[in-house]
Amino acid sequence: MVAILGYSRDQIFAAVRDMYSAVSRAPDDGFHFPVGRPAAEALGYPSDVLDRLPKSSVEAFAGVGYPFSAQAIQPGDVTLDIGAGAGNDALIAAARVGDKGRVIALDLTRAMTRRIRAAAEESGVTNLSVLEASGECLPLADGSVDSITSNGALNLIPDKRRAVAEIFRVLRPGGRLQIADVVIRRPVTVDCSDDPRLWVECVVGATVDEELLAMFQDAGFEHIRVVRRLDYFSHSPSAQTREIAASFDAYSVELGMQRAAQAPSAIQHWSRRLNPMRGLRSLWRRGAAGVASLALAVLTCYGTLGALALLAAMGAGVGLNEGLWATAIALFAVLTVAAVAPGWRYHSNVGPMVLCAVGAAVICYALFVHYTMVVELIGFLVLAAGVGWDIHLRRRKQARVLGLKTAADY
C-alpha cells in the first residue's frame, strides 16, 4: 500500500479499483497487506466497536490505522468518509453523529460502494449515503461538511495536493479532519512507471512524513497534531512487503487537524513551499545532498575564477582573499564527504565515502600544500566519482527491493 511517480492517473485508478475489488469479492484470498478483523484489532479498533459492525464489513477491512483516535467526529456532524472501503469507518461515524447527523461514504471502487450499501441496510443505518468518486474531485459543495475521516486513502491518490485542497474546500471553516495514512521517511527515487501495480502493492504512493504535514499546513489547516505512529507493515503477511517497507522506513500515522477560517494567500502558500530549509531537507532525504555540496564546491572554485576573469576583461579590478576562498572550497568538499557518508548504512558499501574522502583530501592538498590546477581538477573528478557511485548504489538498492530491474540495469 505504498507508491511513486511515473504512472498516468488512469493507470493508478485502474490498479486501485482492481485491487480493492478483489478485496471486496474475496477478502480471505490473502493479500500483501493485513485484512479483516485481526488487522483492525491490531491497529487499535476496540473489540466492542467491531462487534457492532456487520461481519461482511469487518472481514473486508483494509485500513492502515484507527483514525477515530483523533476524535474529530461529533454528534450532529455531516461527516465525509474518503476512501470508505468496506464501510467500517462510515458505520462507526454514523453511530457517532447520531440521528441528527449524516455520513457520506465515498469510494472509488464500485464493488466497495455496493458492499457499504449492503452493510448499511443490514445494520438498519439510515443516516448514511454512498458516493462513487475520487478523492481528487469531491462531488460536494464548498463548506458542506463538518468533519472528514479517511483511512489509507491518500497514499493511493495520484495528485495529493489537489486532494488536500479538495478536503479544505468541502470542510466548513473550523471543520475537523481525522486521517490515518501510510508515510515514508526515505523517498522513492527510481522510476516505477513500468509496473503500475506497485502503486497498490508496495510502499510507492506514500508521501514523506514531514512533507505530508507541510502539505496540510500549506493548504490552510491548523492545530495539526500527530496522534499516533504505528508499525503497520509488521502486520503484513508478505515478507517482500515488509522488506520494501523497511527499505523506505514506511509506517502509518494518525493525524488530527482543523480547517482554518480562510485559505492562506498565494504569498503565504508559496513562501511556505519555497522555504529553502524544506529544499535542503528534501535533498538530504533523497540522497542528493552530496550532489548539492559538490556543485557548491565546483561553483565556489571555478565559478569564482570565471567571475574574476570576466570582471578583469571588463576592466574592473576586484580583490580576493585567497585564504578565505580556499577555505570555502575545502569546506564544501568536506561537506560532500559528510553528505555521502550515510549512504553506506543504506547500501552497505563504504566505497563511495572512501572515494569522496580521497577526492576531498587531494583538493585540500592542492589548496593548502602545493597548488597545481591538474591536481585540483583530479580531486574534483574523484569527488564526483564518489558522489555518482553513491547515487548509483542507492538507486540499485531501491530497484532490487522493488523488483523493478536487474542490478545491471542501474
C-alpha positions as CSV (number, residue, x, y, z in Angstrom):
1,M,0.0,0.0,0.0
2,V,2.8,2.4,-0.9
3,A,3.5,4.2,-4.2
4,I,5.5,6.5,-6.5
5,L,6.0,8.7,-9.7
6,G,5.5,7.9,-13.4
7,Y,2.0,6.4,-13.8
8,S,-0.8,8.1,-15.6
9,R,-3.9,8.8,-13.4
10,D,-6.0,6.3,-15.3
11,Q,-3.4,3.5,-14.7
12,I,-3.3,4.3,-11.0
13,F,-7.1,4.4,-10.6
14,A,-7.4,1.1,-12.6
15,A,-4.9,-0.6,-10.3
16,V,-6.6,0.7,-7.2
17,R,-10.0,-0.5,-8.4
18,D,-8.7,-3.9,-9.4
19,M,-7.0,-4.5,-6.0
20,Y,-9.9,-3.4,-3.8
21,S,-12.5,-5.0,-6.0
22,A,-10.5,-8.2,-5.3
23,V,-10.6,-7.5,-1.5
24,S,-14.4,-6.9,-1.7
25,R,-15.0,-10.1,-3.7
26,A,-12.8,-12.4,-1.7
27,P,-11.3,-10.9,1.5
28,D,-9.9,-14.3,2.6
29,D,-7.8,-14.8,-0.5
30,G,-4.7,-13.4,1.1
31,F,-3.1,-10.0,0.2
32,H,0.2,-8.3,0.8
33,F,-1.5,-6.0,3.4
34,P,-3.4,-7.1,6.5
35,V,-7.1,-7.6,6.0
36,G,-10.1,-8.4,8.3
37,R,-10.8,-8.3,12.0
38,P,-7.4,-9.3,13.2
39,A,-5.9,-6.4,11.2
40,A,-8.5,-4.0,12.7
41,E,-7.8,-5.1,16.2
42,A,-4.1,-4.9,15.7
43,L,-4.5,-1.3,14.6
44,G,-6.5,-0.3,17.7
45,Y,-10.1,-0.8,16.9
46,P,-11.9,-1.7,20.1
47,S,-13.5,-5.2,20.1
48,D,-16.9,-3.9,21.2
49,V,-17.0,-1.5,18.3
50,L,-16.2,-4.2,15.8
51,D,-18.8,-6.5,17.4
52,R,-21.5,-3.9,16.4
53,L,-20.5,-3.9,12.8
54,P,-21.7,-6.4,10.1
55,K,-19.4,-9.3,9.7
56,S,-19.3,-8.7,5.9
57,S,-17.8,-5.3,6.5
58,V,-15.3,-6.3,9.1
59,E,-14.0,-9.2,7.1
60,A,-13.0,-6.8,4.2
61,F,-11.4,-4.2,6.5
62,A,-8.2,-2.9,4.8
63,G,-7.3,0.3,6.8
64,V,-3.9,1.4,8.0
65,G,-4.8,2.8,11.4
66,Y,-7.6,3.9,13.8
67,P,-8.4,7.5,12.7
68,F,-11.0,7.9,15.4
69,S,-8.2,8.3,17.9
70,A,-8.2,11.9,16.8
71,Q,-11.8,12.3,17.9
72,A,-12.8,14.7,15.1
73,I,-16.4,13.5,14.7
74,Q,-19.1,15.0,16.9
75,P,-22.8,14.4,17.3
76,G,-24.9,16.1,14.7
77,D,-22.0,16.4,12.2
78,V,-22.2,16.0,8.5
79,T,-19.3,13.7,8.0
80,L,-17.5,12.6,4.9
81,D,-15.5,9.3,4.8
82,I,-13.0,9.5,1.9
83,G,-11.9,6.1,0.7
84,A,-14.6,4.4,2.7
85,G,-13.7,0.8,1.6
86,A,-15.9,-1.8,3.1
87,G,-17.7,0.9,5.2
88,N,-16.4,0.1,8.7
89,D,-15.4,3.7,9.5
90,A,-18.5,5.1,7.8
91,L,-20.8,2.9,10.0
92,I,-18.8,3.9,13.1
93,A,-19.1,7.5,12.2
94,A,-22.9,7.1,11.6
95,A,-23.3,5.9,15.2
96,R,-21.2,8.9,16.4
97,V,-23.0,11.6,14.6
98,G,-26.4,10.2,15.7
99,D,-29.8,10.7,14.2
100,K,-29.3,14.4,13.8
101,G,-26.1,13.9,11.8
102,R,-25.3,12.3,8.4
103,V,-22.4,10.4,6.9
104,I,-21.3,10.4,3.3
105,A,-19.2,7.4,2.3
106,L,-17.1,8.0,-0.8
107,D,-15.1,5.3,-2.5
108,L,-13.5,4.9,-6.0
109,T,-14.4,1.2,-6.2
110,R,-17.9,0.1,-7.3
111,A,-17.6,-3.2,-5.5
112,M,-16.9,-1.5,-2.2
113,T,-19.7,1.0,-2.6
114,R,-22.1,-1.9,-3.1
115,R,-20.7,-3.5,0.0
116,I,-21.2,-0.3,2.0
117,R,-24.9,0.0,0.9
118,A,-25.5,-3.7,1.8
119,A,-23.8,-3.2,5.2
120,A,-25.9,-0.1,6.0
121,E,-29.1,-1.9,5.0
122,E,-28.1,-4.9,7.1
123,S,-27.4,-2.7,10.1
124,G,-30.5,-0.6,9.7
125,V,-28.4,2.6,9.3
126,T,-30.5,5.3,7.7
127,N,-28.2,8.4,8.1
128,L,-25.5,7.1,5.6
129,S,-25.3,7.8,1.8
130,V,-22.8,6.4,-0.6
131,L,-20.9,8.1,-3.5
132,E,-18.6,6.6,-6.1
133,A,-15.9,9.2,-6.8
134,S,-12.2,10.1,-6.5
135,G,-10.7,12.0,-3.6
136,E,-9.2,14.3,-6.2
137,C,-12.6,15.7,-7.1
138,L,-15.1,15.6,-4.3
139,P,-18.7,15.9,-5.7
140,L,-19.7,18.2,-2.7
141,A,-20.4,21.9,-2.3
142,D,-17.9,24.2,-0.6
143,G,-18.1,24.2,3.2
144,S,-20.8,21.4,3.2
145,V,-19.3,19.0,5.8
146,D,-18.4,19.4,9.4
147,S,-15.8,16.7,9.7
148,I,-13.9,14.3,7.4
149,T,-12.4,10.9,8.2
150,S,-10.0,8.9,5.9
151,N,-8.2,5.6,6.4
152,G,-5.4,4.6,4.0
153,A,-6.8,6.5,1.0
154,L,-4.5,9.5,0.5
155,N,-1.4,7.4,-0.4
156,L,-3.4,5.8,-3.2
157,I,-4.3,9.2,-4.8
158,P,-2.0,10.5,-7.5
159,D,-2.4,14.2,-7.0
160,K,-2.2,14.6,-3.3
161,R,-2.1,18.4,-3.2
162,R,-5.3,18.5,-5.2
163,A,-6.9,16.0,-2.8
164,V,-5.9,18.0,0.2
165,A,-7.2,21.2,-1.4
166,E,-10.5,19.4,-2.0
167,I,-10.7,18.4,1.6
168,F,-10.1,22.0,2.6
169,R,-12.8,23.2,0.2
170,V,-15.6,21.0,1.3
171,L,-14.9,21.4,5.0
172,R,-16.6,24.3,6.7
173,P,-14.4,26.9,8.4
174,G,-13.3,25.3,11.7
175,G,-14.2,21.9,10.4
176,R,-12.2,18.9,11.6
177,L,-10.2,16.2,9.9
178,Q,-9.0,12.9,11.2
179,I,-6.8,10.7,9.0
180,A,-4.8,7.5,9.1
181,D,-2.4,7.0,6.2
182,V,0.9,5.5,5.2
183,V,4.0,7.7,5.1
184,I,7.7,7.1,4.5
185,R,10.9,8.6,5.8
186,R,13.1,7.8,2.7
187,P,11.6,8.8,-0.6
188,V,11.4,6.5,-3.7
189,T,13.8,7.9,-6.3
190,V,13.7,5.2,-9.0
191,D,11.2,5.2,-11.9
192,C,8.4,2.7,-11.3
193,S,6.4,3.6,-14.4
194,D,7.0,0.1,-16.0
195,D,4.8,-1.6,-13.3
196,P,1.7,0.4,-12.2
197,R,0.7,-2.4,-9.8
198,L,3.4,-1.2,-7.4
199,W,1.1,1.7,-6.6
200,V,-1.1,-0.6,-4.6
201,E,1.2,-3.5,-3.8
202,C,4.2,-1.7,-2.3
203,V,5.3,1.5,-0.5
204,V,5.3,3.6,-3.6
205,G,2.5,6.2,-3.4
206,A,3.2,7.3,0.2
207,T,4.4,10.8,1.0
208,V,7.5,11.6,3.1
209,D,6.1,12.2,6.7
210,E,7.3,15.8,7.0
211,E,6.1,16.6,3.5
212,L,2.6,15.3,4.3
213,L,2.3,17.5,7.4
214,A,3.6,20.5,5.3
215,M,1.1,19.8,2.6
216,F,-1.8,20.2,5.0
217,Q,-0.3,23.3,6.5
218,D,0.2,24.8,3.0
219,A,-3.5,24.2,2.2
220,G,-4.6,26.1,5.3
221,F,-5.1,23.5,8.1
222,E,-4.1,24.4,11.6
223,H,-3.6,22.7,15.0
224,I,-2.1,19.7,13.1
225,R,-1.1,17.0,15.5
226,V,0.3,13.5,15.2
227,V,-1.9,11.4,17.4
228,R,-0.1,8.1,16.9
229,R,2.6,6.4,14.8
230,L,2.2,2.6,14.0
231,D,4.4,-0.1,12.7
232,Y,1.6,-1.0,10.3
233,F,3.8,-3.2,7.9
234,S,4.9,-5.5,10.7
235,H,1.4,-7.0,10.3
236,S,1.8,-7.7,6.6
237,P,1.7,-11.4,5.7
238,S,4.1,-10.7,2.8
239,A,7.9,-10.9,3.5
240,Q,8.5,-8.8,0.4
241,T,6.2,-6.1,1.5
242,R,7.9,-6.0,4.9
243,E,11.3,-5.7,3.2
244,I,10.1,-2.9,1.0
245,A,8.6,-1.0,3.9
246,A,11.8,-1.4,5.9
247,S,13.8,-0.1,3.0
248,F,11.8,3.1,2.8
249,D,11.2,3.4,6.6
250,A,7.4,3.2,5.9
251,Y,4.9,3.3,8.7
252,S,1.4,4.6,9.3
253,V,0.4,7.7,11.1
254,E,-2.9,9.0,12.7
255,L,-3.4,12.8,12.4
256,G,-5.9,15.3,13.6
257,M,-6.3,18.9,12.5
258,Q,-8.8,21.7,11.9
259,R,-9.6,23.8,8.9
260,A,-8.6,27.5,9.2
261,A,-11.2,30.2,8.8
262,Q,-9.8,31.1,5.4
263,A,-7.3,29.7,2.9
264,P,-3.8,31.2,3.0
265,S,-3.0,33.8,0.5
266,A,-0.9,32.9,-2.5
267,I,2.1,34.7,-1.0
268,Q,1.8,32.7,2.3
269,H,1.3,29.5,0.3
270,W,4.3,29.9,-1.9
271,S,6.5,31.3,0.8
272,R,6.0,28.1,2.7
273,R,6.5,25.8,-0.3
274,L,9.6,27.7,-1.4
275,N,11.2,27.7,2.1
276,P,14.9,26.9,1.5
277,M,15.1,24.7,4.6
278,R,12.4,22.4,3.0
279,G,14.5,22.1,-0.1
280,L,17.6,21.2,1.9
281,R,15.8,18.6,3.9
282,S,14.4,17.2,0.7
283,L,17.8,16.9,-0.9
284,W,19.2,15.2,2.2
285,R,16.3,12.6,2.3
286,R,16.7,11.9,-1.4
287,G,20.4,11.3,-1.1
288,A,21.1,14.3,-3.3
289,A,22.9,16.4,-0.6
290,G,26.2,15.1,-2.0
291,V,25.4,16.4,-5.4
292,A,24.4,19.8,-4.0
293,S,27.6,20.1,-1.9
294,L,29.8,19.1,-4.8
295,A,28.0,21.7,-7.0
296,L,28.7,24.3,-4.4
297,A,32.4,23.3,-4.2
298,V,32.8,23.5,-8.0
299,L,30.9,26.8,-8.2
300,T,32.9,28.3,-5.5
301,C,36.1,27.3,-7.2
302,Y,35.6,27.6,-10.9
303,G,32.7,29.9,-10.8
304,T,34.7,32.5,-8.8
305,L,37.6,32.1,-11.3
306,G,35.2,32.7,-14.2
307,A,33.7,35.7,-12.5
308,L,37.1,37.2,-11.8
309,A,38.2,36.7,-15.4
310,L,35.0,38.3,-16.7
311,L,35.5,41.3,-14.4
312,A,39.1,41.6,-15.4
313,A,38.1,41.6,-19.1
314,M,35.7,44.4,-18.4
315,G,38.5,46.4,-16.8
316,A,37.2,46.0,-13.2
317,G,39.8,45.2,-10.5
318,V,38.4,43.1,-7.6
319,G,40.4,42.0,-4.6
320,L,40.0,38.4,-3.3
321,N,41.1,36.9,0.0
322,E,42.7,33.7,-1.3
323,G,42.8,32.1,2.1
324,L,39.0,32.5,2.7
325,W,38.4,31.4,-0.9
326,A,40.4,28.2,-0.4
327,T,38.7,27.5,2.9
328,A,35.3,27.8,1.4
329,I,36.2,25.4,-1.4
330,A,37.6,22.9,1.1
331,L,34.6,23.3,3.4
332,F,32.2,22.3,0.6
333,A,34.4,19.4,-0.4
334,V,34.3,18.1,3.2
335,L,30.6,18.6,3.3
336,T,30.3,16.4,0.2
337,V,32.0,13.6,2.1
338,A,29.7,14.1,5.1
339,A,26.6,14.0,2.8
340,V,27.7,10.8,1.1
341,A,28.7,9.0,4.3
342,P,25.2,8.0,5.5
343,G,24.8,6.1,2.2
344,W,26.9,3.1,3.4
345,R,24.3,2.3,6.0
346,Y,21.7,2.0,3.3
347,H,23.6,0.2,0.5
348,S,26.3,-1.4,2.7
349,N,29.2,-0.2,0.6
350,V,31.8,2.1,2.1
351,G,33.4,2.7,-1.3
352,P,31.7,5.9,-2.2
353,M,32.6,7.5,1.1
354,V,36.2,6.5,0.8
355,L,36.4,7.7,-2.7
356,C,34.9,11.1,-1.7
357,A,37.3,11.3,1.2
358,V,40.3,10.8,-1.2
359,G,38.9,13.4,-3.6
360,A,38.5,15.9,-0.8
361,A,42.0,15.2,0.6
362,V,43.5,15.8,-2.9
363,I,41.6,19.1,-3.2
364,C,42.8,20.2,0.2
365,Y,46.4,19.2,-0.7
366,A,46.2,21.3,-3.8
367,L,44.7,24.3,-1.9
368,F,46.8,24.3,1.2
369,V,50.1,22.4,0.5
370,H,51.1,22.6,-3.2
371,Y,48.8,24.0,-5.7
372,T,48.6,22.8,-9.3
373,M,45.4,23.1,-11.3
374,V,45.7,19.5,-12.6
375,V,45.9,18.0,-9.1
376,E,42.9,20.1,-8.0
377,L,40.9,19.0,-11.0
378,I,41.8,15.4,-10.3
379,G,40.5,15.8,-6.8
380,F,37.2,17.2,-8.1
381,L,36.9,14.3,-10.6
382,V,37.5,11.7,-7.8
383,L,35.0,13.5,-5.6
384,A,32.4,13.5,-8.4
385,A,33.0,9.8,-9.0
386,G,32.3,9.0,-5.3
387,V,29.0,11.0,-5.4
388,G,27.9,9.3,-8.6
389,W,28.8,5.9,-7.2
390,D,26.7,6.6,-4.1
391,I,23.7,7.6,-6.2
392,H,24.1,4.5,-8.4
393,L,24.2,2.2,-5.4
394,R,21.1,3.9,-3.8
395,R,19.1,3.5,-6.9
396,R,20.2,-0.1,-7.5
397,K,19.2,-1.0,-3.9
398,Q,15.7,0.5,-4.4
399,A,15.3,-1.2,-7.8
400,R,16.3,-4.5,-6.3
401,V,13.9,-4.2,-3.3
402,L,11.0,-3.1,-5.6
403,G,11.9,-5.8,-8.1
404,L,11.9,-3.4,-11.0
405,K,15.1,-4.2,-12.9
406,T,18.2,-6.3,-12.6
407,A,21.2,-4.8,-10.9
408,A,22.9,-4.5,-14.3
409,D,20.3,-2.0,-15.4
410,Y,21.4,0.5,-12.8
